[in-house]
Amino acid sequence: MQNLCNSLSIINNNIRDNPDAFIFESEKFYHDQLKKVIELIKDRSGREIIMLAGPSSSGKTTTADKLLSALTNGGRQGYVISLDDFYLNAGEGPRKEDGSFDFESVHALDLPLIHSSIEQLLSGKETKLPLFDFTVGKRSDKTRSVTLREHDFVIIEGLHALNPLITSSFSSANLIKLYISVNSDIYDGDDVLLSRIELRFLRRLVRDYKYRNSSADNTFMLWTGVVEGETKYLLPHRENADIRLNSFHPYEVCVLKDMAAPLLQSAVKEEYKKEAVRLLKSISKFDTCPCGKVPADSLLREFIGPMEECKF
């Protein structure tokens, strides 16, 4: 997409007049960025560590999987590792001033274990990686064994993947740092109709209802802490990235609106109603695009679910 469509009128005109072409161009905008990353990485030799950071609901999981698929060829093997598996057990992490646990802090992760694990991977040794069980809030007794051969690679994704507390002890020769986020607002005339943060919220609202049994009130409650954590622990390090990716899909609100609207209407706590009503008013201005038109391999499927689960 030569000129990114982030105007309400342009989005609606495209969805009404030629939705298939608009969706194709929107998807191409993301995939063209991905191709540039793949070209940078594919010819590198040696054991590579690809660090992939980004705020909540940016599409880190899908992007990591797509990179893995594209780079795994010719006998070269890749692995995706989530920093979430390195969380300290519940009760062991840092606390905020009010006494509650600060799950967004980099110190909520087992930093020594991260360092030793990556060092073992780079040396070609068999490495037993932890698996965190979020249902009980602690590390599982099970582990995952990974051994990097000479030309293999790992993609390490998470909120803190660009934090120097994690990356500074590793050679830059083996390190590629990526940052992904929604990096576009949507305008109605000269006014911002939906900010990039609000676009990520709508993605998370739908995803967490579908897959984490989270009510709108619960998503609103968590979101404030999530954004505060990103501002404090992620944004200061985004400039460390070698490449920055924009996961904005210009047609996405047209798909999300019919899924998000009933959830926003269900918000009952007084402190969330005003924001829910404002978001409802904003998304109501978009024409609807059936979720069945979203390609099966789209990054948006991370939030709305696979084709067979398209009905909301």
C-alpha positions in Angstrom: 0.0 0.0 0.0 1.9 3.0 -1.2 -0.1 5.5 0.9 -1.3 4.1 4.1 -5.1 4.4 4.4 -5.7 5.8 7.9 -8.6 8.1 7.0 -12.2 7.0 8.0 -13.6 8.2 4.7 -11.0 6.4 2.6 -11.4 3.2 4.6 -15.2 3.2 4.2 -15.0 4.0 0.5 -12.6 1.1 -0.1 -14.7 -1.4 2.0 -17.8 -0.4 0.1 -16.4 -0.2 -3.4 -13.8 -2.9 -3.6 -13.3 -4.7 -0.3 -11.3 -7.6 -1.7 -8.7 -5.3 -3.3 -8.5 -3.2 -0.1 -8.0 -6.2 2.1 -5.3 -7.5 -0.3 -3.4 -4.2 -0.2 -3.8 -4.0 3.6 -2.3 -7.4 4.1 0.4 -6.7 1.5 1.5 -3.6 3.6 2.3 -5.9 6.5 3.8 -8.7 4.5 6.1 -6.4 2.6 7.6 -5.3 5.8 8.0 -8.9 6.9 9.8 -9.7 3.6 12.4 -7.0 4.4 13.1 -8.6 7.7 13.4 -12.1 6.1 15.8 -10.8 3.5 18.0 -9.3 6.2 18.1 -12.5 8.2 18.0 -15.4 5.7 21.6 -15.1 4.5 23.2 -14.7 7.9 25.2 -17.7 9.1 25.8 -18.9 12.6 23.5 -19.3 15.5 21.2 -16.3 15.4 19.1 -14.8 18.2 16.2 -12.8 16.9 14.7 -10.6 19.6 11.1 -9.5 18.9 9.5 -7.0 21.2 6.3 -5.0 21.1 3.4 -3.9 23.2 0.2 -5.9 23.9 -1.9 -7.0 20.9 0.7 -5.9 18.4 0.8 -9.3 16.7 4.1 -10.6 18.1 2.9 -14.2 18.1 1.8 -14.2 14.5 4.9 -12.4 13.4 7.2 -14.8 15.2 5.4 -17.7 13.6 5.6 -16.2 10.1 9.3 -15.5 10.5 9.9 -19.1 11.8 8.1 -20.5 8.8 9.9 -18.4 6.2 13.4 -18.9 7.7 13.1 -22.7 8.3 14.4 -24.2 5.1 17.3 -26.0 3.6 17.8 -28.0 6.8 17.9 -24.8 8.9 15.9 -25.2 12.1 14.3 -22.5 14.1 12.5 -22.2 17.4 10.2 -19.6 19.1 10.8 -18.9 22.7 8.5 -16.7 24.8 10.0 -14.6 27.6 6.8 -15.2 29.5 8.1 -18.7 30.2 10.8 -17.1 32.3 8.4 -15.5 34.8 9.3 -15.9 38.4 6.8 -17.9 40.4 3.8 -16.1 41.9 4.8 -14.2 45.0 8.5 -13.9 44.0 8.4 -10.9 41.8 8.8 -7.2 42.4 6.0 -5.1 43.9 4.5 -1.7 43.1 4.3 1.1 45.7 0.8 -0.1 46.6 2.1 -3.6 47.4 0.6 -5.3 44.4 2.9 -7.4 42.2 4.4 -5.6 39.2 4.0 -8.3 36.5 5.1 -5.8 33.7 8.5 -5.2 35.2 11.5 -6.8 33.6 12.5 -8.0 37.1 9.4 -10.2 37.1 11.5 -12.4 34.8 14.3 -14.8 35.9 17.1 -12.7 34.3 20.0 -15.0 35.4 18.1 -18.0 33.8 17.5 -16.0 30.6 21.2 -15.2 30.3 22.4 -18.7 31.0 19.9 -20.2 28.6 20.8 -17.9 25.7 24.5 -18.5 26.4 24.0 -22.2 26.2 22.0 -21.9 23.0 24.7 -19.8 21.4 27.4 -22.4 22.4 25.4 -25.2 20.8 24.7 -27.0 24.0 21.5 -28.8 24.8 19.4 -26.2 26.7 16.5 -27.0 28.9 14.0 -24.1 28.7 11.4 -23.5 31.3 7.6 -23.6 30.7 5.4 -21.4 32.8 2.0 -22.6 33.8 -0.2 -19.6 34.0 -3.1 -21.6 35.4 -1.2 -22.0 38.7 1.1 -19.1 38.4 4.4 -20.9 38.6 7.0 -22.7 36.5 6.0 -26.2 35.3 8.0 -29.2 36.2 8.2 -29.9 32.5 10.9 -28.3 30.4 11.6 -27.9 26.7 15.0 -29.1 25.2 16.5 -27.1 22.4 19.9 -27.4 20.7 21.0 -24.9 18.2 23.1 -26.3 15.4 25.5 -24.1 13.5 23.0 -22.5 11.2 19.9 -22.7 13.4 18.1 -19.7 15.0 15.7 -18.8 17.8 13.1 -16.1 17.9 12.7 -14.7 21.4 9.5 -12.7 21.8 8.1 -10.7 24.6 7.6 -7.3 26.1 11.2 -7.0 27.3 13.0 -8.5 24.3 14.8 -5.2 23.6 15.7 -4.4 27.2 19.5 -4.1 27.6 19.2 -6.0 30.9 18.6 -9.0 28.6 20.4 -8.2 25.4 23.6 -6.3 26.5 25.5 -9.5 27.5 25.2 -11.1 24.0 27.3 -10.4 21.0 25.7 -8.1 18.4 27.1 -10.5 15.8 24.5 -13.0 16.7 21.7 -10.6 17.6 18.9 -9.1 15.5 16.4 -6.8 17.3 12.9 -6.2 16.0 10.1 -4.0 17.3 6.5 -4.4 16.3 3.5 -2.2 17.1 0.4 -0.6 15.7 2.0 2.6 14.6 -0.9 4.4 12.9 -3.9 6.4 14.2 -7.2 6.6 12.3 -8.4 10.1 11.5 -11.9 11.5 10.9 -11.0 14.7 9.1 -8.3 16.4 11.1 -9.2 14.6 14.4 -7.9 11.3 15.7 -10.9 9.0 15.7 -9.1 6.0 17.1 -5.5 6.1 18.4 -3.0 3.3 17.9 -3.4 2.4 21.6 -7.2 2.2 21.2 -6.7 -0.1 18.1 -4.6 -2.4 20.2 -7.3 -2.3 22.9 -10.0 -3.4 20.5 -7.9 -6.3 19.3 -7.3 -7.4 22.9 -10.9 -6.9 23.9 -12.1 -9.3 21.3 -9.2 -11.8 21.7 -9.4 -12.0 25.5 -13.2 -12.5 25.4 -12.8 -15.3 22.9 -9.8 -17.1 24.4 -9.3 -16.0 28.0 -12.9 -15.7 29.2 -12.3 -12.0 30.0 -15.2 -9.6 30.3 -15.0 -6.1 29.0 -14.7 -4.8 32.5 -11.8 -7.1 33.2 -10.0 -6.1 30.0 -10.5 -2.4 30.9 -9.2 -3.0 34.4 -6.1 -4.7 33.2 -5.4 -2.3 30.3 -4.4 0.6 32.5 -1.6 -1.4 34.1 -0.6 -2.9 30.7 -0.1 0.6 29.1 1.7 1.9 32.2 4.0 -1.1 32.0 4.7 -0.6 28.3 5.4 3.1 28.8 7.8 2.4 31.7 9.5 -0.8 30.5 9.2 -1.1 26.7 9.0 2.3 25.0 12.3 3.6 26.3 14.0 0.7 24.5 12.2 0.7 21.1 15.0 2.8 19.6 17.3 -0.2 20.2 15.6 -2.1 17.4 17.3 -2.8 14.1 13.9 -2.8 12.3 10.5 -1.5 13.4 7.3 -3.0 12.0 3.9 -1.5 11.8 1.2 -4.1 12.2 -1.7 -1.7 11.4 -4.2 -3.2 9.0 -6.3 -0.4 7.6 -9.5 -2.5 7.3 -9.3 -4.0 10.8 -11.9 -1.9 12.6 -14.4 -2.8 9.9 -13.9 -6.4 11.0 -13.6 -5.9 14.7 -16.5 -3.5 15.2 -19.3 -6.1 15.2 -17.3 -8.2 17.6 -16.3 -5.4 19.9 -19.6 -3.5 20.0 -21.5 -6.0 22.2 -18.5 -6.3 24.5 -18.3 -2.5 25.0 -22.1 -2.4 25.6 -21.6 -5.0 28.3 -19.2 -2.8 30.4 -21.1 -2.2 33.6 -18.6 -0.6 36.0 -19.1 3.1 36.2 -15.4 3.9 35.7 -15.4 2.2 32.3 -18.7 3.2 30.9 -17.7 6.6 29.5 -14.7 5.2 27.6 -16.8 2.2 26.4 -19.5 4.6 25.0 -16.9 6.8 23.3 -15.3 3.8 21.6 -18.7 2.5 20.6 -19.5 5.9 19.0 -16.1 5.8 17.1 -16.4 2.2 15.7 -20.0 2.8 14.7 -18.7 5.2 12.0 -17.0 2.3 10.1 -18.6 0.2 7.5 -18.7 -3.5 8.3 -16.5 -6.1 6.8 -17.5 -9.8 7.4 -14.8 -11.7 9.2 -15.0 -14.4 6.6 -13.2 -12.1 4.2 -10.1 -11.9 6.4 -7.4 -14.2 4.9 -6.7 -17.4 6.9 -3.1 -16.4 7.3 -3.8 -12.8 8.4 -2.2 -11.4 11.5 -5.8 -10.4 12.5 -6.6 -14.0 13.0 -4.5 -13.9 16.1 -7.3 -11.8 17.6 -10.6 -12.8 15.8 -9.8 -16.5 15.6 -9.4 -19.0 12.7 -11.8 -19.0 9.7 -13.9 -21.8 11.2 -14.5 -19.8 14.3 -15.5 -16.7 12.4 -19.0 -16.3 13.8 -19.0 -14.2 16.9 
